[in-house]
Amino acid sequence: MMVTVKYILVILRADNDGEGGTFSTYSLLSRYLHITNRDPREASLIEMKRYLSGDLETAGRYMRYGIEKSRFIKTLLKVIGVLAVTMVMSDGVLTPAQSVLGAVQGIEVVDPSISKGTVIGVTAAILILLFLIQPFGTTKLATTFAPIIIIWLAFNAVFGIYNLAKHDWTVLEAFNPGFAFEYLIRHKEAGWRSLGGVLLSFTGVEALFADLGAFSMRAIQLSWLCYTFPCLLLAYTGQAAYISNHPEGYSNPFFNAVPHGTIYPSLIIAILAAIVASQAIITATFQLVAQVMKLSYFPQIKVVHTSKTFHGQLYVPVINWLLMVGTVLVASIYNNTTSLGNAYGCCVMFVTFFDTCMVSLTAIFVWRISPWIVVFPWLIIASLDGTYLSSALTKVPDGAWFTLTLAFILAMLLILWRFGKEQQWAAEAEDRYPTSHFVTPRGDGQVQLVQKYGGRVMSPIQGFGIFFDKAGETTPIVFSQFAMKLVAMPEVSVFFHLRPLETPSVAPEDRYTVSRLSIPNTYRVVCRHGFNDEVITPDLASVIYEQVRIAIVTRKSKRDQQNQHEPRAEAIPPSSNGVVVVGSAEEPDSINLTKKEVSSSTEEKTARDLELNMIEQAYEHQVLYIIGKEQMKVKPKTGIFRALLLHLFLWLRENTRTKIANLRVPMDRVIEVGFVKEV
């Protein structure tokens, strides 16, 4: 019910352009509902798909209106999305420790004299090795791990069939759900509390959904329904058959139930499979970190795309090393799977409940299913989630407090960063205007500030100036600050904007778009690049110069082609006296029109040559990379609590921002323009 029906058949369909996870579902909803603020520089790049009111049923229309008008509901959805991410990340610390430690503990079945210190040491060594190989990427790791998991599941299936045949095949009656209700009625509170252990059989579903960005929905569905699910059913029923005859085998059912003579290969393959199981949550954590960074809930840190084909296969170095330290510490401190099991599962049930709610909203506002149809299955699944969740919460004093505390601390960090970014966007809004808002051309070819900013004439700086702007489509803030404070601008100015696309690479001929602004000798270059494209290189200036030059030439060629396709009288070569004769002498209008066209064409050619000559001279004189460094400070008389939050945000921002020295451009050509904004 939880895995096959809820996740495999329903929730996996709620992907956001191929990405999965609760936060991705929140991001999907934000394109169909007005429930979040966006960076003004990137708002126009988001494809909004909000349906017209007439396209929704009456109940859905009223629901949407209520959600969009309620600040509380919008905040609640944001908090749910953030908590789901941080809870999966908290489980990302526990899962590798739980999986590997559980497999290594099989050594104690082989040799009970093995000390606990040896078990912990072997576990720590395997965990460290697991994180050391993460830079190889999901594709290479999956290619290596796939045979392991296939063999591991085959072992489980074969052992399950063996135990069913040898011990008690009547346990198959347990597939009747009526026995589950009888069990709960018979054992009452004890039966309810035992559900906290039962849920360990389906932990990992939250990672399965989050891993959707690395694997396709169809691949996950086929692998689960056609192989994984049947093998696991056989494994669990086989272990139940063994325990029905050997109750003492409950302590370690897998290793106790293996047939004689297979304990050593089972131990080896179990340890290898535990590594694979750990890989799933590590991959999910990388996916989720990338998602929260994309929506400005986390500082921009280095993300490595490990595949040239799939944009969702990522490696985040900082997160990888933090997870490694955390899992080794957790395995050493808890030192057995029973203690880890108490800490495990609570966050999983919270996430599955959040997924139920988010996907129900998706069904209403994205898939446009009537709320009256959605509410009934939502009640059934939410009740099931709530039953398991309430049981899992009883383990909070026994260890679950650790994952919940870690999740809440991480959630506070993400919400703090988002709060600070929204305040930063508001402070920057006054500079987010077209270039004409700040400067205007004069009749003599010079440029001056508009009257609002003093109206002074801009002093030209010899050279080819490149103003960086990470995103956006209006004037870079660094240009407005440069122009207004220095009252100067380069002879040739280029606004360089970056547009990252979720594709491996963009062909060089399709990568750049150049447009000419109303300000003389000012251009906008937009670079659309994939995640494997290297854009900021030492020869960036020559690339930009060449793109601008090609655009000028191409624009002239297009005009010539348009003129050629326009209907006109046939031109005859000039006579010996230099007079252009078109048609007959009785058509003076045609003669005058053609003379104007020739004159206009000559003027255009002259203007083009002057423009090309200007950018060439500026480029050869010097190239300037002009980069902004924005400092922020808290406004005076800000409330104590708000000021504290903003100071924390500014401290995080200062210590995580990209350093200018990391740019791969010649440092002797870089100009850093500092300016201060109040938040």
C-alpha positions in Angstrom: 0.0 0.0 0.0 2.7 2.5 1.0 5.3 1.8 -1.6 3.5 0.1 -4.6 0.2 1.9 -4.6 1.1 5.3 -3.1 4.6 5.9 -4.4 5.2 3.7 -7.4 1.7 4.2 -9.0 0.8 7.7 -7.9 3.4 10.0 -6.3 6.1 9.3 -8.9 3.9 11.0 -11.4 4.1 14.3 -9.6 7.5 15.2 -11.0 8.6 18.7 -11.7 10.3 18.5 -15.1 11.8 15.1 -14.2 12.8 16.0 -10.6 11.2 14.3 -7.6 10.9 14.9 -3.9 8.5 16.9 -1.7 10.3 20.2 -2.3 10.2 19.6 -6.0 6.4 19.1 -5.7 6.2 22.4 -3.9 8.2 24.0 -6.7 5.7 22.4 -9.2 2.8 23.9 -7.3 4.4 27.3 -7.2 4.1 27.4 -11.0 0.4 26.7 -10.9 -0.4 28.8 -7.8 0.8 32.2 -6.6 2.4 30.9 -3.3 6.0 32.1 -3.4 8.1 35.1 -4.1 10.9 34.8 -6.7 14.1 36.5 -7.5 13.1 39.4 -9.9 16.1 38.6 -12.1 14.8 35.1 -12.7 11.0 35.6 -12.5 10.6 35.9 -16.3 12.6 32.7 -16.8 10.0 30.6 -14.9 7.3 29.1 -17.0 4.1 29.8 -15.1 1.3 27.4 -16.0 -1.5 28.7 -13.8 -4.9 27.7 -15.2 -7.6 30.2 -15.9 -10.4 30.2 -13.3 -12.8 28.8 -15.8 -10.5 25.7 -16.3 -11.0 24.6 -12.7 -14.0 23.2 -11.0 -15.9 25.5 -8.6 -14.4 23.7 -5.5 -10.9 23.9 -6.9 -11.3 27.5 -7.9 -12.4 28.4 -4.3 -9.6 26.3 -2.9 -7.0 28.1 -5.0 -8.4 31.5 -4.1 -8.2 30.6 -0.4 -4.7 29.3 -0.6 -3.4 32.3 -2.6 -5.0 34.8 -0.2 -4.0 33.1 3.0 -0.5 34.1 4.2 -0.7 31.3 6.8 -1.3 28.5 4.3 1.4 29.8 1.9 3.9 29.9 4.8 2.7 26.4 5.9 3.3 25.0 2.5 6.8 26.5 2.4 7.6 25.1 5.9 6.3 21.6 4.8 8.5 21.7 1.7 11.6 22.8 3.7 11.0 20.3 6.6 10.6 17.4 4.1 14.1 18.3 2.6 15.8 18.5 6.0 14.2 15.3 7.3 15.4 13.4 4.3 18.9 14.9 4.9 18.7 13.9 8.5 17.9 10.4 7.5 20.8 10.7 5.1 23.0 10.7 8.1 21.4 7.6 9.6 20.6 5.4 6.6 24.2 4.6 5.6 25.1 3.9 9.2 22.0 1.7 9.7 22.4 -0.2 6.5 26.1 -0.9 6.7 26.2 -1.6 10.4 23.3 -4.0 10.1 25.1 -6.0 7.4 28.5 -6.0 9.2 26.8 -7.2 12.4 26.3 -10.5 10.4 29.9 -11.2 11.4 28.7 -11.9 14.9 26.5 -14.7 13.6 29.6 -16.2 11.9 31.8 -15.7 14.9 30.1 -14.6 18.1 33.6 -13.8 19.7 34.0 -10.8 17.3 34.2 -7.6 19.5 31.9 -4.7 19.0 34.9 -2.5 18.4 35.8 -4.6 15.4 32.3 -4.3 14.0 32.3 -0.5 14.4 35.8 -0.2 12.8 34.8 -2.2 9.8 31.6 -0.2 9.4 33.4 3.1 9.6 36.0 1.9 7.0 33.2 0.9 4.6 31.3 4.2 5.1 34.5 6.2 4.4 35.1 4.2 1.3 31.6 4.8 0.1 31.9 8.5 0.4 35.3 8.6 -1.2 33.9 7.0 -4.5 31.0 9.5 -4.8 32.9 11.8 -7.2 32.7 9.0 -9.9 29.0 9.9 -10.3 25.7 8.1 -10.3 26.1 6.5 -13.7 29.4 4.8 -13.0 28.4 3.8 -9.5 25.0 2.4 -10.8 26.8 0.4 -13.4 29.0 -1.1 -10.7 26.2 -1.5 -8.1 23.5 -2.9 -10.4 24.8 -6.5 -10.6 25.3 -6.4 -6.8 21.7 -5.5 -6.1 20.4 -8.0 -8.7 22.4 -10.8 -7.0 21.3 -9.6 -3.5 17.6 -9.7 -4.4 18.0 -13.1 -6.1 19.6 -14.4 -2.8 16.6 -13.0 -0.9 14.1 -14.6 -3.3 15.8 -18.0 -3.3 16.3 -18.0 0.5 12.6 -17.1 0.9 11.4 -19.9 -1.3 13.7 -22.3 0.5 12.4 -21.3 4.0 8.8 -21.4 2.8 9.2 -24.9 1.5 11.2 -26.2 4.5 9.5 -24.5 7.5 6.0 -23.1 7.3 4.4 -22.1 4.0 1.1 -21.2 5.7 2.6 -17.8 6.6 1.4 -16.8 3.1 -2.0 -16.3 4.7 -0.6 -13.1 6.1 -1.3 -11.4 2.8 -4.9 -11.2 3.9 -5.1 -7.7 5.4 -7.8 -8.9 7.8 -5.0 -10.5 9.9 -3.4 -7.1 10.3 -6.6 -5.7 11.8 -7.0 -8.8 14.0 -3.4 -8.3 15.2 -4.0 -4.7 16.2 -7.3 -5.6 17.9 -5.8 -8.4 19.8 -2.6 -6.6 21.0 -4.2 -3.1 21.3 -1.5 -0.6 22.4 1.3 -3.1 22.1 0.3 -3.8 18.5 0.1 -0.1 17.7 3.5 0.5 19.2 5.0 -2.3 17.1 4.1 -0.4 13.9 7.1 1.8 14.6 9.2 -1.3 13.9 7.1 -2.4 10.9 7.6 0.9 9.1 11.3 0.0 8.8 10.3 -2.4 6.0 9.4 0.5 3.7 11.8 3.2 4.8 13.6 4.5 1.8 10.5 5.5 -0.2 11.3 9.1 0.5 14.7 8.6 -1.2 13.0 6.7 -4.0 10.9 9.8 -4.8 13.8 12.2 -4.4 16.0 10.0 -6.7 13.6 10.6 -9.6 15.9 13.2 -11.0 18.7 10.6 -11.4 16.4 7.8 -12.8 13.3 7.9 -14.9 9.9 7.1 -13.5 9.4 4.2 -15.9 12.8 2.7 -14.9 11.8 2.9 -11.2 8.4 1.4 -11.8 9.6 -1.5 -13.9 12.5 -2.4 -11.6 10.2 -2.3 -8.5 7.1 -4.1 -9.9 8.9 -6.7 -12.0 11.8 -7.7 -9.8 12.4 -5.9 -6.5 8.9 -6.2 -5.0 8.5 -9.9 -5.7 11.9 -10.7 -4.4 11.3 -8.8 -1.2 7.9 -10.4 -0.6 9.6 -13.8 -0.9 12.3 -12.7 1.4 10.1 -11.4 4.2 7.6 -14.4 4.0 10.6 -16.8 4.1 12.0 -15.2 7.2 8.5 -15.3 8.8 8.3 -19.0 8.0 11.7 -19.6 9.6 10.8 -17.5 12.7 7.5 -19.4 13.2 9.6 -22.6 13.8 12.6 -20.8 15.4 11.4 -17.8 17.4 15.0 -17.2 18.7 16.0 -16.3 15.1 14.1 -13.0 15.5 17.3 -11.2 16.6 18.9 -11.4 13.2 16.4 -13.1 10.8 18.3 -12.8 7.5 21.5 -14.4 8.6 19.9 -16.9 10.9 17.5 -18.1 8.1 20.1 -18.6 5.4 20.6 -22.2 4.3 23.6 -24.1 5.6 26.8 -23.4 3.8 25.7 -20.0 2.4 26.5 -17.8 5.4 29.8 -16.5 4.0 28.6 -15.5 0.5 25.5 -14.1 2.1 27.6 -11.9 4.4 29.6 -10.6 1.6 26.7 -9.8 -0.7 24.8 -8.3 2.3 27.6 -5.8 3.0 27.8 -4.9 -0.7 24.0 -4.5 -0.9 24.1 -2.3 2.2 26.5 0.0 0.4 24.1 0.2 -2.5 21.2 1.0 -0.2 23.3 3.8 1.3 23.9 5.2 -2.1 20.2 5.8 -2.7 19.9 8.3 0.2 23.2 9.9 -0.6 22.1 10.5 -4.2 18.7 11.8 -2.9 20.5 14.3 -0.6 22.5 15.7 -3.5 19.3 16.1 -5.5 17.5 17.9 -2.7 20.4 20.3 -2.0 20.4 21.3 -5.7 16.7 21.9 -5.6 16.8 24.2 -2.6 19.7 26.1 -4.0 17.7 26.6 -7.3 14.9 28.3 -5.3 17.2 30.3 -3.1 16.7 28.4 0.1 20.4 27.6 0.5 23.7 29.3 -0.3 25.2 28.6 -3.7 27.9 25.9 -3.3 29.7 23.8 -5.8 27.6 21.3 -7.6 29.3 18.8 -10.1 27.2 17.3 -12.9 28.6 13.8 -13.2 26.7 12.8 -16.4 26.8 14.2 -19.9 23.3 13.0 -20.5 21.2 13.3 -17.3 21.1 16.7 -15.6 19.8 15.2 -12.4 23.0 13.1 -11.7 24.9 15.3 -9.3 27.7 15.4 -6.8 28.0 18.1 -4.1 31.4 17.9 -2.5 30.7 19.8 0.7 27.6 17.9 1.5 29.4 14.6 0.7 32.1 15.2 3.3 29.6 16.5 5.9 27.6 13.3 5.4 30.6 11.2 5.7 31.6 12.7 9.1 28.0 12.5 10.3 27.4 8.9 9.4 30.7 7.7 10.9 30.0 9.5 14.2 26.4 8.2 14.3 27.6 4.6 13.7 30.2 4.9 16.4 27.9 6.6 19.0 24.8 4.4 18.5 27.0 1.3 17.7 24.1 -1.1 17.1 21.1 -1.3 14.8 18.6 -1.5 17.6 19.6 2.0 18.9 19.7 3.3 15.3 16.3 1.8 14.6 14.8 3.8 17.4 16.3 7.0 15.9 15.2 6.0 12.4 11.8 6.1 10.8 10.2 9.1 12.5 11.4 11.5 9.9 10.4 9.1 7.1 6.8 9.1 8.3 6.7 12.8 8.4 8.0 13.0 4.9 5.5 10.4 3.6 2.7 12.4 5.2 3.9 15.6 3.6 4.1 13.8 0.2 0.5 12.7 0.6 -0.6 16.3 1.2 1.5 17.9 -1.6 0.6 15.3 -4.2 -3.1 15.7 -3.3 -2.8 19.5 -4.0 -1.0 18.6 -7.2 -3.9 16.4 -8.3 -6.3 19.3 -7.8 -4.4 22.2 -9.3 -2.0 20.6 -11.8 -3.9 17.5 -12.9 -7.3 19.3 -12.4 -9.0 16.4 -10.7 -12.1 17.4 -8.7 -11.4 18.0 -5.0 -14.4 15.8 -4.2 -12.6 12.9 -5.9 -9.2 13.6 -4.3 -10.4 13.9 -0.7 -11.5 10.3 -0.2 -8.1 8.6 -1.2 -6.4 11.4 0.7 -8.2 10.5 3.9 -7.4 6.8 3.5 -3.7 7.4 2.9 -3.4 10.2 5.4 -5.0 8.0 8.1 -2.5 5.2 7.3 0.4 7.7 7.4 -0.9 9.1 10.7 -1.2 5.7 12.3 2.4 4.9 11.5 3.6 8.4 12.4 1.9 8.3 15.8 3.6 5.0 16.6 7.0 6.3 15.4 6.7 9.4 17.7 6.7 7.1 20.7 10.4 6.5 19.9 11.3 10.2 20.2 12.8 9.7 23.8 14.7 6.6 22.7 16.7 8.3 19.8 14.3 9.8 17.3 14.9 13.2 19.0 18.3 13.3 17.2 17.0 13.2 13.7 14.1 15.6 14.5 16.4 18.1 16.2 18.8 17.9 13.3 16.0 18.4 10.8 14.6 21.4 12.6 18.1 23.0 12.9 18.6 22.6 9.1 15.1 23.8 8.4 15.8 27.0 10.4 18.9 27.5 8.3 17.0 27.2 5.0 14.2 29.4 6.1 16.7 32.0 7.4 18.5 32.1 4.1 15.3 32.4 2.1 14.1 35.3 4.4 17.4 37.1 3.9 17.3 36.6 0.1 13.8 38.1 0.0 15.0 41.1 1.9 17.9 41.4 -0.4 15.7 41.3 -3.5 13.5 44.1 -2.0 16.6 46.2 -1.4 17.9 45.7 -5.0 14.6 46.4 -6.6 15.3 50.2 -6.9 18.2 49.3 -9.3 16.3 46.8 -11.4 15.3 49.1 -14.3 16.1 49.5 -18.0 19.2 51.3 -18.9 17.2 54.3 -20.1 16.1 54.8 -16.5 19.7 55.9 -15.6 21.3 57.2 -18.7 20.1 58.7 -22.0 21.9 59.5 -25.3 22.6 63.1 -26.4 22.4 64.4 -29.9 26.2 64.7 -30.3 26.7 60.9 -29.7 27.6 61.3 -26.0 25.7 59.8 -23.1 24.5 61.6 -20.0 22.7 60.7 -16.7 19.0 61.4 -16.7 17.9 64.5 -14.8 16.8 62.5 -11.8 20.4 61.6 -11.2 22.0 65.0 -12.0 22.0 65.1 -15.8 25.8 65.2 -16.1 27.6 64.1 -19.2 29.3 60.7 -18.9 33.1 60.6 -19.4 34.2 57.9 -21.9 36.7 55.4 -20.7 38.8 53.9 -23.5 38.3 50.2 -23.6 35.9 47.3 -24.0 33.9 46.9 -20.7 32.1 43.7 -19.8 29.5 44.0 -17.0 28.7 40.7 -15.3 25.2 39.8 -14.3 24.5 36.3 -13.1 20.9 36.4 -14.3 18.2 38.9 -15.2 17.3 40.7 -18.3 17.5 44.4 -17.3 20.4 46.6 -16.4 23.1 44.9 -14.2 23.2 46.6 -10.8 27.0 47.0 -11.2 26.4 49.2 -14.3 24.0 51.5 -12.6 26.3 51.9 -9.6 29.3 52.4 -11.9 27.6 55.0 -14.1 25.9 57.0 -11.3 28.9 57.2 -9.0 31.8 57.5 -11.5 29.8 59.4 -14.1 31.7 57.4 -16.7 31.3 54.3 -18.9 33.6 52.4 -21.3 33.6 53.3 -25.0 32.0 49.9 -25.7 29.9 48.3 -22.9 28.6 44.8 -22.9 26.0 43.4 -20.4 26.9 39.8 -20.0 24.0 37.6 -18.6 24.2 33.9 -17.9 21.2 31.6 -18.5 21.9 28.1 -17.1 19.8 25.4 -18.8 19.0 21.9 -17.6 20.7 20.2 -20.5 24.2 18.8 -20.8 25.5 21.3 -23.4 24.3 24.0 -25.8 25.9 24.1 -29.3 28.2 27.1 -29.7 26.1 28.5 -32.6 23.0 28.5 -30.3 24.7 29.6 -27.1 24.8 33.3 -27.5 22.2 35.9 -28.2 23.3 39.5 -28.9 21.1 42.6 -28.9 21.9 46.3 -29.3 20.6 48.7 -26.7 19.4 52.3 -27.2 22.5 53.6 -25.6 25.3 54.1 -28.2 27.9 51.3 -28.3 26.1 49.3 -25.6 25.2 45.6 -26.2 23.5 42.8 -24.3 25.0 39.3 -24.6 23.0 36.4 -23.2 24.8 33.1 -22.8 22.6 30.0 -22.6 24.7 27.2 -21.4 24.3 23.6 -20.2 25.7 22.2 -17.0 28.7 20.7 -18.8 29.6 23.9 -20.7 32.5 25.9 -19.4 31.7 29.6 -19.9 33.9 31.7 -17.7 37.3 31.0 -19.3 40.5 33.1 -19.7 39.5 34.0 -23.3 36.0 35.1 -22.4 36.6 38.6 -23.7 37.6 37.4 -27.1 34.5 35.2 -27.3 32.2 38.1 -26.4 33.9 40.5 -28.8 33.5 38.0 -31.6 29.8 37.4 -30.8 29.2 41.2 -30.9 31.1 41.6 -34.2 29.2 38.7 -35.8 25.9 40.1 -34.6 26.6 43.5 -36.2 27.6 41.9 -39.5 24.6 39.5 -39.5 22.2 42.3 -38.8 23.5 44.2 -41.9 23.2 41.0 -44.0 19.6 40.4 -42.9 18.7 44.0 -43.9 20.3 43.5 -47.3 18.3 40.3 -47.8 15.1 42.1 -46.8 15.8 44.8 -49.3 16.4 42.3 -52.0 13.0 40.7 -51.4 11.1 44.0 -51.6 9.5 44.7 -55.0 11.2 47.5 -56.8 12.1 48.7 -60.4 15.0 47.0 -62.0 18.2 49.1 -61.7 20.3 49.8 -64.8 24.0 50.5 -64.5 24.8 54.3 -64.5 25.5 56.0 -67.8 28.7 57.7 -68.7 27.7 61.0 -67.2 27.2 59.4 -63.8 23.4 59.7 -63.6 21.5 56.6 -62.3 18.8 55.7 -64.8 16.0 53.4 -63.6 13.3 52.4 -65.9 12.3 55.1 -68.4 12.7 58.9 -68.3 9.0 59.2 -67.7 9.3 57.6 -64.1 11.0 60.3 -62.0 9.5 58.9 -58.8 11.2 55.6 -59.3 14.5 57.3 -60.1 14.3 59.4 -56.9 13.3 56.3 -54.8 16.2 54.3 -56.0 18.7 57.1 -55.3 17.4 57.2 -51.8 17.8 53.4 -51.4 21.3 53.6 -52.7 22.1 56.5 -50.4 20.5 54.7 -47.4 22.4 51.5 -48.2 25.7 53.4 -48.4 24.9 55.1 -45.1 24.1 51.8 -43.4 27.4 50.3 -44.7 29.3 53.3 -43.4 27.5 53.1 -40.0 28.3 49.4 -39.8 31.9 50.0 -40.6 32.2 52.7 -38.0 30.5 50.4 -35.4 32.8 47.6 -36.2 35.8 49.9 -36.1 34.7 51.3 -32.7 34.4 47.9 -31.0 37.7 46.7 -32.6 39.6 49.8 -31.3 38.1 49.5 -27.9 38.9 45.8 -27.7 42.5 46.2 -28.8 43.0 49.1 -26.4 42.0 47.2 -23.2 39.4 44.8 -21.9 37.8 45.5 -18.5 35.8 42.8 -16.6 33.6 44.9 -14.3 32.1 42.9 -11.4 29.9 44.1 -8.5 30.6 43.4 -4.9 27.4 44.2 -3.0 27.7 44.8 0.7 24.6 44.9 2.9 23.9 46.3 6.3 20.9 46.3 8.5 18.8 49.5 8.5 18.9 51.6 11.7 16.0 51.2 14.2 15.3 47.7 12.9 13.5 45.5 15.5 15.8 43.3 17.7 14.6 39.9 16.4 14.5 41.0 12.7 18.0 42.6 13.1 19.3 39.4 14.6 18.0 37.3 11.7 19.4 39.7 9.1 22.8 39.8 10.8 22.9 35.9 10.8 21.9 36.0 7.1 24.6 38.5 6.2 27.2 36.5 8.1 26.3 33.4 6.1 26.2 35.3 2.9 29.6 36.8 3.4 31.2 33.5 4.2 29.6 31.5 1.3 29.7 34.0 -1.6 31.9 33.3 -4.6 35.2 35.0 -4.3 36.5 37.1 -7.1 39.8 35.3 -7.2 37.9 32.1 -8.2 36.9 33.7 -11.6 39.0 32.2 -14.4 39.7 35.5 -16.1 42.9 37.6 -16.1 42.9 39.3 -12.7 44.8 42.4 -14.0 41.7 43.2 -16.1 39.2 42.9 -13.3 37.5 45.9 -11.7 35.4 45.3 -8.6 32.8 47.9 -7.9 31.7 47.9 -4.3 28.4 49.3 -3.1 26.2 49.1 0.0 22.5 48.3 0.3 20.4 48.5 3.4 18.0 45.7 4.3 
